[in-house]
Amino acid sequence: MTAEAVPAAPARPLCRSCGSPRTDYVGTKHGTFIHKDFKFWRCRDCDVTFVDPFPGYDAYNEAYYQGRGADLYVSYEEEYRDFRATHRVLELEDLWRLAGGYIAGNLPEGPVEWLDFGCGAGGLLKFLAEARECRRGGKVWPLRLSGHDIGVYADRLREKDGFRIVGLEELKAEEAGRYDVISLIEVVEHLEYPDPVFALASRLLKPGGLLLVTTGNLSSPVARAKGLDYAYCLPEIHVSFFTPRALEIVYARHGLLPVRFRYDGAVRFKVVKTLRSAGKQRLARFFMSLPGVVRMIDALFGTSRMPCARKPA
């Protein structure tokens, strides 16, 4: 091969999370729904892996929201119609168990202001609206709910269901320390620039407040074994990938401290939602009821290793 035939190394982009120039090329993956090559880069300084070029938002179309797009496991319409009829209720019950325990142990009595950032079809908001309040040890914390998202389901949640859905510019204008709990459930992997959202969440949290975050773990045993063949690496929609270290770094940058939870229902949901037939789903739910199975799956995918955060009191 002549010198002229040697392919040039790809230009090194700045990290989309921390802005560092110390990024390393991981590899290239061809999109399934957007037919182009996407490069994956990892930042040495903050451990975030990101996709370049950013694919834009074309994948978030009607087919996507109906579970026929880039993420076959998403069905906004089913969740909006009746979240309790979907397997996502496993995750919602788990998140409420963990957040409720945190509220009871760390927050004073009084209403809990909760913002679900990236509320999607409203499953978590509707679940919390049914709960109405947190009760522990004879104490009561009423819930006051807000959500943020864009698109038709955000409009429905506001206009038809009566939820307080706040636009991004409105959130930026709100007073600091408004919310006791802010949830970012499977949100940050979709963001081209995730750092401003973490900064906003930190500003809006009250001292002692909880930032409830879930996202895939790119340092889990399954992710390391699969590399870019890992099913979670969908460059059309998942563009920012975190590890436990990456979350700890971004939390520290914004004055937050890591908090670790042991997930259960969220782990079960991640398995069941990937199965298309009702028979396989029933079999998986039975299998995961056996002692130690959920913990084994949790260890393989690193779900409980991904920390949430609290704002120091």
KEVEXDO-230985 format. One record per residue (C-alpha): residue number from 1; residue in three letters; chain; x, y, z. Coordinates in pm, 1 decimal. Layout:
R   timar   vovo   lumse         c1         c2         c3
R     NUM    ALA       A          X          Y          Z
...
This chain:
R   timar   vovo   lumse         c1         c2         c3
R       1    MET       A        0.0        0.0        0.0
R       2    THR       A      139.2      337.9      -97.9
R       3    ALA       A      154.9      629.8      141.1
R       4    GLU       A     -122.0      798.1      -56.7
R       5    ALA       A     -352.7      498.2        0.4
R       6    VAL       A     -326.3      496.5      381.9
R       7    PRO       A     -657.1      629.2      521.4
R       8    ALA       A     -625.2      944.4      725.5
R       9    ALA       A     -699.4      925.8     1095.1
R      10    PRO       A    -1036.7     1081.9     1179.1
R      11    ALA       A    -1026.2     1435.2     1311.2
R      12    ARG       A    -1035.2     1438.3     1690.5
R      13    PRO       A    -1350.1     1618.9     1815.9
R      14    LEU       A    -1383.6     1788.2     2152.5
R      15    CYS       A    -1569.0     1594.2     2419.9
R      16    ARG       A    -1939.0     1674.9     2406.3
R      17    SER       A    -1966.0     1650.3     2783.9
R      18    CYS       A    -1664.4     1831.6     2931.2
R      19    GLY       A    -1508.2     1996.3     2624.0
R      20    SER       A    -1173.5     1818.8     2661.6
R      21    PRO       A     -961.0     1768.1     2347.6
R      22    ARG       A     -831.5     1437.7     2490.4
R      23    THR       A    -1067.9     1209.3     2302.1
R      24    ASP       A     -987.2      864.3     2160.0
R      25    TYR       A    -1145.2      700.6     1857.6
R      26    VAL       A    -1334.4      385.7     1962.7
R      27    GLY       A    -1476.2      265.4     1632.2
R      28    THR       A    -1741.2      313.2     1366.8
R      29    LYS       A    -2091.9      170.7     1349.0
R      30    HIS       A    -2330.9      194.7     1057.0
R      31    GLY       A    -2678.7      314.9     1143.2
R      32    THR       A    -2978.3       87.8     1092.1
R      33    PHE       A    -3241.2      356.1     1036.0
R      34    ILE       A    -3012.7      639.6      928.0
R      35    HIS       A    -2786.3      479.8      669.6
R      36    LYS       A    -2453.8      642.1      741.4
R      37    ASP       A    -2143.8      570.2      946.6
R      38    PHE       A    -2120.2      705.0     1300.9
R      39    LYS       A    -1792.3      731.5     1487.7
R      40    PHE       A    -1770.8      666.5     1861.2
R      41    TRP       A    -1524.6      867.3     2071.5
R      42    ARG       A    -1429.5      828.5     2436.4
R      43    CYS       A    -1304.4     1114.6     2653.3
R      44    ARG       A     -999.6     1032.8     2865.5
R      45    ASP       A    -1084.0     1305.2     3115.5
R      46    CYS       A    -1453.1     1242.6     3191.3
R      47    ASP       A    -1500.6      886.1     3057.0
R      48    VAL       A    -1803.5      979.3     2844.1
R      49    THR       A    -1833.1      812.1     2503.1
R      50    PHE       A    -2017.9     1009.2     2237.1
R      51    VAL       A    -2132.3      972.7     1876.0
R      52    ASP       A    -2004.4     1190.4     1594.0
R      53    PRO       A    -2162.7     1326.4     1384.1
R      54    PHE       A    -2470.4     1395.3     1591.1
R      55    PRO       A    -2757.4     1236.1     1395.5
R      56    GLY       A    -3012.4     1507.5     1467.7
R      57    TYR       A    -3369.9     1431.6     1565.4
R      58    ASP       A    -3506.4     1270.9     1247.9
R      59    ALA       A    -3531.5      931.1     1419.8
R      60    TYR       A    -3787.1     1068.5     1667.3
R      61    ASN       A    -4080.3     1032.9     1432.2
R      62    GLU       A    -4425.4      877.9     1463.9
R      63    ALA       A    -4286.8      528.7     1400.5
R      64    TYR       A    -4043.1      574.4     1689.9
R      65    TYR       A    -4317.3      668.6     1934.7
R      66    GLN       A    -4522.5      365.6     1826.3
R      67    GLY       A    -4235.1      120.1     1877.4
R      68    ARG       A    -4156.6       78.0     1507.1
R      69    GLY       A    -3851.9      304.1     1488.1
R      70    ALA       A    -3491.8      304.0     1599.2
R      71    ASP       A    -3586.8      176.5     1945.8
R      72    LEU       A    -3824.5     -116.9     1907.6
R      73    TYR       A    -3877.0     -132.7     2284.0
R      74    VAL       A    -4045.5      207.8     2305.0
R      75    SER       A    -4421.5      244.2     2271.1
R      76    TYR       A    -4535.2      583.1     2391.0
R      77    GLU       A    -4894.2      524.2     2282.6
R      78    GLU       A    -4933.9      207.7     2492.8
R      79    GLU       A    -4778.3      377.8     2796.0
R      80    TYR       A    -4991.0      689.3     2752.9
R      81    ARG       A    -5315.9      488.5     2722.5
R      82    ASP       A    -5254.6      268.5     3028.1
R      83    PHE       A    -4909.1      252.6     3184.2
R      84    ARG       A    -5026.4      -16.9     3427.5
R      85    ALA       A    -5097.4     -251.2     3136.6
R      86    THR       A    -4731.1     -230.7     3027.3
R      87    HIS       A    -4425.2     -396.7     3173.1
R      88    ARG       A    -4285.5      -54.6     3258.4
R      89    VAL       A    -4484.3      -63.8     3580.2
R      90    LEU       A    -4202.3     -286.5     3713.6
R      91    GLU       A    -3959.8        3.1     3674.6
R      92    LEU       A    -4200.7      266.0     3803.2
R      93    GLU       A    -4271.6       74.3     4124.0
R      94    ASP       A    -3898.0       30.6     4177.6
R      95    LEU       A    -3819.4      397.9     4126.1
R      96    TRP       A    -4097.1      493.8     4367.3
R      97    ARG       A    -3966.4      246.9     4626.7
R      98    LEU       A    -3616.6      396.7     4609.0
R      99    ALA       A    -3720.9      761.8     4589.0
R     100    GLY       A    -3978.6      717.2     4864.6
R     101    GLY       A    -3714.6      574.8     5096.9
R     102    TYR       A    -3484.5      865.8     5018.2
R     103    ILE       A    -3760.2     1121.1     5078.6
R     104    ALA       A    -3846.2      970.4     5416.9
R     105    GLY       A    -3483.0      959.9     5527.5
R     106    ASN       A    -3358.7     1292.9     5399.3
R     107    LEU       A    -3635.1     1548.0     5344.4
R     108    PRO       A    -3831.5     1742.6     5603.7
R     109    GLU       A    -4207.0     1709.2     5627.3
R     110    GLY       A    -4402.5     1905.5     5374.0
R     111    PRO       A    -4487.1     1887.8     5003.7
R     112    VAL       A    -4229.4     1725.7     4775.0
R     113    GLU       A    -4175.7     1916.2     4450.7
R     114    TRP       A    -4089.6     1655.3     4184.2
R     115    LEU       A    -3977.9     1733.9     3827.9
R     116    ASP       A    -3970.7     1451.0     3574.6
R     117    PHE       A    -3730.8     1583.8     3310.1
R     118    GLY       A    -3795.3     1396.9     2985.6
R     119    CYS       A    -4136.4     1274.7     3099.2
R     120    GLY       A    -4215.1     1109.1     2763.6
R     121    ALA       A    -4560.7      953.8     2758.2
R     122    GLY       A    -4613.4     1037.5     3124.0
R     123    GLY       A    -4590.9      693.9     3284.3
R     124    LEU       A    -4395.5      814.5     3587.0
R     125    LEU       A    -4607.6     1127.4     3628.4
R     126    LYS       A    -4927.9      923.7     3620.7
R     127    PHE       A    -4784.5      667.7     3863.6
R     128    LEU       A    -4688.0      943.6     4107.1
R     129    ALA       A    -5024.1     1114.7     4062.9
R     130    GLU       A    -5191.2      791.4     4173.5
R     131    ALA       A    -4958.7      770.8     4475.1
R     132    ARG       A    -5031.9     1138.7     4559.5
R     133    GLU       A    -4807.8     1132.4     4864.5
R     134    CYS       A    -4521.6      952.5     5034.5
R     135    ARG       A    -4607.4      790.3     5370.2
R     136    ARG       A    -4337.3      654.1     5599.1
R     137    GLY       A    -4340.8      604.9     5976.1
R     138    GLY       A    -4654.4      805.5     6030.2
R     139    LYS       A    -4524.0     1103.8     5832.8
R     140    VAL       A    -4674.1     1230.0     5508.2
R     141    TRP       A    -4508.1     1410.2     5217.5
R     142    PRO       A    -4766.1     1526.7     4956.2
R     143    LEU       A    -4635.6     1526.1     4598.6
R     144    ARG       A    -4644.8     1825.7     4367.2
R     145    LEU       A    -4561.5     1713.9     4014.0
R     146    SER       A    -4408.1     1886.8     3712.3
R     147    GLY       A    -4277.2     1746.3     3386.9
R     148    HIS       A    -4064.5     1856.5     3095.5
R     149    ASP       A    -4059.1     1726.5     2739.5
R     150    ILE       A    -4148.3     1834.5     2388.7
R     151    GLY       A    -4382.3     1691.9     2128.5
R     152    VAL       A    -4737.4     1566.0     2106.4
R     153    TYR       A    -4733.0     1363.1     2428.2
R     154    ALA       A    -4611.6     1659.7     2629.9
R     155    ASP       A    -4902.7     1855.9     2483.9
R     156    ARG       A    -5148.4     1578.7     2574.6
R     157    LEU       A    -5017.3     1555.2     2930.3
R     158    ARG       A    -5060.7     1930.0     2969.9
R     159    GLU       A    -5390.3     1984.0     2790.0
R     160    LYS       A    -5577.9     1656.6     2842.3
R     161    ASP       A    -5434.9     1522.9     3169.0
R     162    GLY       A    -5377.4     1852.7     3347.7
R     163    PHE       A    -5012.7     1805.2     3439.4
R     164    ARG       A    -4780.1     2100.6     3479.9
R     165    ILE       A    -4549.3     2057.3     3178.1
R     166    VAL       A    -4272.4     2316.0     3173.2
R     167    GLY       A    -4073.4     2424.3     2868.2
R     168    LEU       A    -3695.1     2437.0     2875.0
R     169    GLU       A    -3676.2     2815.9     2875.8
R     170    GLU       A    -3928.0     2827.7     3159.9
R     171    LEU       A    -3715.9     2583.5     3358.6
R     172    LYS       A    -3406.9     2794.7     3301.5
R     173    ALA       A    -3595.9     3095.1     3438.9
R     174    GLU       A    -3720.5     2920.0     3753.2
R     175    GLU       A    -3572.1     3003.3     4089.0
R     176    ALA       A    -3281.9     2795.4     4216.7
R     177    GLY       A    -3363.3     2520.2     4464.3
R     178    ARG       A    -3725.1     2469.9     4362.5
R     179    TYR       A    -3738.6     2087.6     4343.3
R     180    ASP       A    -3686.0     1814.1     4600.4
R     181    VAL       A    -3659.6     1537.7     4339.1
R     182    ILE       A    -3561.8     1559.4     3972.3
R     183    SER       A    -3581.7     1241.1     3767.3
R     184    LEU       A    -3384.1     1180.4     3448.6
R     185    ILE       A    -3504.9      834.7     3348.7
R     186    GLU       A    -3330.0      707.7     3033.4
R     187    VAL       A    -3276.3     1065.0     2915.8
R     188    VAL       A    -2907.6     1160.3     2920.0
R     189    GLU       A    -2805.7      906.4     2653.6
R     190    HIS       A    -3024.6     1096.7     2404.5
R     191    LEU       A    -2858.7     1435.7     2463.0
R     192    GLU       A    -2596.4     1576.0     2228.2
R     193    TYR       A    -2464.5     1796.9     2509.5
R     194    PRO       A    -2565.3     1639.7     2843.8
R     195    ASP       A    -2363.2     1869.0     3070.9
R     196    PRO       A    -2603.5     2169.3     3060.0
R     197    VAL       A    -2889.3     1943.1     3171.9
R     198    PHE       A    -2689.6     1820.9     3472.0
R     199    ALA       A    -2600.1     2183.5     3549.7
R     200    LEU       A    -2965.2     2288.3     3528.4
R     201    ALA       A    -3076.8     1998.3     3747.3
R     202    SER       A    -2816.1     2085.4     4008.8
R     203    ARG       A    -2929.2     2448.6     4015.5
R     204    LEU       A    -3295.9     2355.6     4044.7
R     205    LEU       A    -3247.2     2099.5     4323.5
R     206    LYS       A    -3301.0     2202.1     4683.0
R     207    PRO       A    -3019.0     2129.0     4927.7
R     208    GLY       A    -3067.1     1766.9     5027.8
R     209    GLY       A    -3261.6     1697.7     4707.7
R     210    LEU       A    -3232.6     1383.7     4495.4
R     211    LEU       A    -3133.5     1355.4     4128.5
R     212    LEU       A    -3275.3     1021.1     4014.6
R     213    VAL       A    -3083.3      909.7     3704.4
R     214    THR       A    -3100.7      590.9     3499.6
R     215    THR       A    -2896.9      522.7     3186.4
R     216    GLY       A    -2701.7      234.5     3037.0
R     217    ASN       A    -2364.8      134.7     3184.6
R     218    LEU       A    -2098.2      125.2     2912.3
R     219    SER       A    -1846.0      -36.1     3146.5
R     220    SER       A    -2068.0     -331.4     3238.7
R     221    PRO       A    -1943.8     -683.7     3159.7
R     222    VAL       A    -2199.5     -720.8     2879.0
R     223    ALA       A    -2109.6     -382.8     2724.5
R     224    ARG       A    -1735.4     -456.2     2739.5
R     225    ALA       A    -1781.8     -800.3     2584.3
R     226    LYS       A    -2002.7     -674.4     2300.6
R     227    GLY       A    -1821.8     -349.7     2220.5
R     228    LEU       A    -2006.9     -148.3     1956.1
R     229    ASP       A    -2218.7     -456.6     1881.9
R     230    TYR       A    -2390.1     -394.2     2216.2
R     231    ALA       A    -2758.2     -341.6     2136.2
R     232    TYR       A    -2763.7      -25.5     2348.8
R     233    CYS       A    -2522.3      141.1     2104.2
R     234    LEU       A    -2788.4      280.1     1871.0
R     235    PRO       A    -2618.2      583.8     1715.8
R     236    GLU       A    -2940.7      723.7     1569.9
R     237    ILE       A    -3083.5      787.9     1917.5
R     238    HIS       A    -2820.8      703.3     2183.7
R     239    VAL       A    -2542.2      956.1     2145.0
R     240    SER       A    -2391.5      996.0     2495.7
R     241    PHE       A    -2279.2      692.2     2694.6
R     242    PHE       A    -2188.3      690.0     3061.4
R     243    THR       A    -2004.3      472.5     3309.8
R     244    PRO       A    -2016.2      493.9     3691.2
R     245    ARG       A    -1695.5      699.8     3680.3
R     246    ALA       A    -1840.6      933.7     3415.8
R     247    LEU       A    -2147.2     1002.9     3629.4
R     248    GLU       A    -1935.4     1065.1     3938.5
R     249    ILE       A    -1722.7     1313.6     3743.6
R     250    VAL       A    -2017.8     1508.9     3606.8
R     251    TYR       A    -2182.5     1512.2     3950.5
R     252    ALA       A    -1866.8     1649.2     4111.6
R     253    ARG       A    -1844.7     1918.0     3843.0
R     254    HIS       A    -2186.5     2045.4     3948.0
R     255    GLY       A    -2156.2     2011.7     4324.0
R     256    LEU       A    -2349.2     1686.0     4358.3
R     257    LEU       A    -2262.1     1374.2     4557.3
R     258    PRO       A    -2322.6     1020.4     4428.4
R     259    VAL       A    -2595.7      806.6     4584.0
R     260    ARG       A    -2620.3      436.6     4505.4
R     261    PHE       A    -2938.2      231.5     4499.2
R     262    ARG       A    -2989.2     -139.2     4448.7
R     263    TYR       A    -3242.0     -178.1     4169.6
R     264    ASP       A    -3482.6     -467.3     4136.7
R     265    GLY       A    -3791.9     -395.6     3928.0
R     266    ALA       A    -3589.6     -174.2     3693.3
R     267    VAL       A    -3362.8     -470.8     3619.7
R     268    ARG       A    -3662.3     -696.2     3555.7
R     269    PHE       A    -3811.4     -436.2     3321.5
R     270    LYS       A    -3491.5     -406.8     3117.4
R     271    VAL       A    -3507.0     -781.2     3049.0
R     272    VAL       A    -3880.0     -823.9     2988.6
R     273    LYS       A    -3912.3     -525.3     2753.0
R     274    THR       A    -3663.3     -680.5     2508.2
R     275    LEU       A    -3880.8     -990.4     2461.1
R     276    ARG       A    -4148.3     -966.4     2195.3
R     277    SER       A    -4374.7    -1262.9     2276.7
R     278    ALA       A    -4602.5    -1289.0     2580.4
R     279    GLY       A    -4481.9    -1644.2     2642.3
R     280    LYS       A    -4117.6    -1539.5     2664.7
R     281    GLN       A    -4212.0    -1248.5     2888.6
R     282    ARG       A    -4398.0    -1477.4     3130.3
R     283    LEU       A    -4106.1    -1721.3     3131.2
R     284    ALA       A    -3858.3    -1439.1     3200.5
R     285    ARG       A    -4067.2    -1304.7     3487.7
R     286    PHE       A    -4084.9    -1652.5     3640.9
R     287    PHE       A    -3710.8    -1708.0     3592.5
R     288    MET       A    -3632.1    -1373.2     3756.8
R     289    SER       A    -3841.8    -1467.4     4059.9
R     290    LEU       A    -3582.6    -1735.1     4147.6
R     291    PRO       A    -3329.7    -1640.1     4419.5
R     292    GLY       A    -3022.1    -1459.6     4291.5
R     293    VAL       A    -3126.3    -1430.3     3927.5
R     294    VAL       A    -3201.8    -1057.3     3933.1
R     295    ARG       A    -2874.1     -988.9     4115.6
R     296    MET       A    -2685.1    -1188.4     3850.5
R     297    ILE       A    -2850.6     -992.0     3566.3
R     298    ASP       A    -2788.3     -668.9     3757.2
R     299    ALA       A    -2417.9     -753.4     3781.6
R     300    LEU       A    -2393.1     -836.0     3410.7
R     301    PHE       A    -2552.8     -509.6     3298.9
R     302    GLY       A    -2420.3     -291.7     3582.3
R     303    THR       A    -2755.3     -125.8     3653.8
R     304    SER       A    -2705.4      -74.6     4028.7
R     305    ARG       A    -2347.6       43.2     3976.3
R     306    MET       A    -2474.9      361.9     3807.5
R     307    PRO       A    -2509.5      621.4     4084.6
R     308    CYS       A    -2781.9      876.7     4128.3
R     309    ALA       A    -2691.9     1200.6     4309.0
R     310    ARG       A    -2790.8     1427.0     4594.4
R     311    LYS       A    -2730.0     1793.4     4651.5
R     312    PRO       A    -2544.6     1852.4     4980.5
R     313    ALA       A    -2764.8     1998.1     5249.4
